[in-house]
Amino acid sequence: MIGKYIIEAPYFSASKCLNFFKGLGFKIGKQSILYLEKCSQDGYLFYFLPILSYTIKDRLQYPRKAYLGDTGFAYAISGKKDMGRLYENAVFLELKRRLAPQMGLNYWKSKEGFEVDFTISEGLKTKEIIQVSYSLENKKTLQRELRGMALCARELGAENCLVITKDHEGTERFEEMEMRFVPLCKWLVRE
C-alpha cells in the first residue's frame, strides 16, 4: 500500500504519508513510515530526491520527489501510463548512473511555485539545471517550464540549461538565457 501511495503522489513526506494512513484507520507510527522509506530505497524500489537548499532544516522539512527504481512498477500498480512522469523518471535513473559520487542532485522550487526537475552541483557551484517535459506543444506549458528554468538559473548562477523532451531539439533564448532542447532518445545515448 505504501508503494501505491508513493507512486501516485509526486512528492513524498513521511508526515503526509502518516496522516494518509491514519485517515484510512491504520495504526502506524512515523518511525515505521521512515523505516519503510529507508528499506524501499535500500532495496532500489524507490529513490527520494531532496530539494536544493543550503540549510539542513529545509532539506529535511520539504517533501522529497519520489522516483522508481523500475518504471514498470508504476504501470503494474496503477495501470496508467503517465509519459511525463516516465520521462522524468528515466532521466533521474540515468543521472544516478552518470553522476560521480561527489556531485549533488536535487530539485529546485521557487517561493512562487516554479520548479526545476534537476539541479546538478559540485560543491556549492550549480553545473547544470535540467527540466523534463514530455510535450511542449501547449504554449502555457512551455512558458511555465522556461520561466522556472530562467528563475532557477539566475538564482543559482547556472549557465547550462537543458530541457529534455519527446521530440523538440534546438536552442532558444528566453529572458536572456540560452536553453538547449534535446529529445530523450538522443540524450540517453550521448557520452
SVG drawing of the C-alpha trace seen along z (x, -y; Angstrom):
<svg xmlns="http://www.w3.org/2000/svg" viewBox="-10 -39 43 44">
<polyline fill="none" stroke="black" stroke-width="0.4" points="0.0,0.0 2.9,-2.4 4.2,-1.7 0.9,-2.8 0.9,-5.9 4.4,-6.8 3.7,-6.2 0.6,-8.3 2.0,-11.2 4.6,-13.3 6.2,-14.3 6.9,-12.1 6.6,-13.4 6.6,-11.0 4.2,-13.2 1.7,-13.4 2.0,-9.7 1.4,-9.1 -1.7,-11.3 -3.0,-9.4 -2.7,-6.0 -4.2,-7.2 -7.1,-8.7 -7.7,-5.2 -7.7,-3.8 -4.2,-2.2 -2.4,-2.4 1.2,-3.2 3.9,-5.5 6.1,-7.9 9.2,-5.8 7.5,-2.9 6.9,-5.1 10.6,-6.3 11.8,-2.7 9.7,-1.7 11.1,-4.6 14.6,-3.5 14.0,0.1 12.4,-0.8 15.4,-3.0 18.0,-0.4 16.2,2.2 16.3,-0.2 12.5,-0.2 12.3,-4.0 14.7,-6.9 13.9,-10.1 15.3,-13.4 15.6,-16.3 15.1,-19.9 18.1,-22.1 18.7,-24.2 21.7,-25.3 20.0,-24.7 19.6,-21.2 16.3,-22.2 14.8,-22.9 16.2,-19.7 14.6,-17.7 11.3,-19.5 10.5,-19.9 8.9,-16.9 11.2,-14.8 10.4,-13.8 10.0,-10.1 11.3,-8.1 11.0,-4.4 13.9,-2.0 11.9,-0.2 9.4,-2.3 7.4,0.9 6.3,0.9 4.2,-2.2 2.1,-0.6 1.9,2.7 0.4,0.8 -1.7,-1.9 -2.4,-0.5 -1.8,-4.0 1.0,-5.4 1.9,-9.0 4.5,-9.7 5.7,-12.9 6.5,-11.1 8.1,-8.2 10.4,-10.5 11.3,-12.3 12.0,-9.0 14.1,-7.8 16.2,-11.0 16.6,-10.6 17.8,-7.0 20.3,-8.0 21.6,-10.9 22.1,-8.5 24.1,-6.3 26.2,-9.1 27.0,-11.4 30.1,-11.0 29.5,-10.4 30.7,-13.9 28.1,-15.5 24.9,-16.8 21.5,-16.0 18.4,-17.9 15.2,-19.6 14.6,-23.3 11.4,-25.2 10.8,-28.9 8.6,-30.7 6.2,-31.3 5.9,-27.6 8.1,-27.4 10.1,-24.2 13.1,-22.7 13.3,-19.0 17.0,-18.5 20.0,-20.6 23.4,-19.2 26.1,-20.7 29.6,-20.2 30.3,-21.7 28.3,-25.0 28.5,-25.5 25.5,-24.6 26.8,-23.0 23.6,-22.3 19.8,-22.5 17.5,-20.1 13.8,-20.3 12.0,-17.3 8.8,-17.9 7.3,-15.2 5.4,-17.6 5.9,-21.4 3.0,-21.8 1.0,-23.8 2.4,-27.3 1.4,-27.9 3.4,-24.7 6.4,-25.9 6.3,-29.4 5.9,-27.9 8.8,-25.5 11.1,-28.1 10.2,-30.7 11.1,-28.2 14.4,-27.5 15.2,-31.2 14.4,-31.9 16.5,-28.9 19.4,-29.7 19.6,-33.3 19.3,-32.4 21.9,-29.6 24.2,-31.1 23.8,-28.1 24.9,-28.6 23.9,-25.2 20.1,-25.0 18.8,-21.8 15.2,-20.8 14.6,-17.2 11.5,-16.5 9.9,-13.9 11.0,-15.4 11.9,-19.1 15.5,-19.9 17.5,-23.1 18.4,-26.2 16.1,-29.1 16.7,-32.3 14.3,-33.1 14.8,-36.1 18.4,-36.5 19.1,-32.8 20.1,-30.2 18.0,-27.0 19.0,-23.8 16.3,-21.3 17.2,-17.6 14.9,-14.6 15.2,-12.0 16.3,-9.3 19.3,-11.4 20.2,-12.5 20.2,-8.9 22.8,-7.8 25.2,-10.7 28.5,-10.2"/>
</svg>
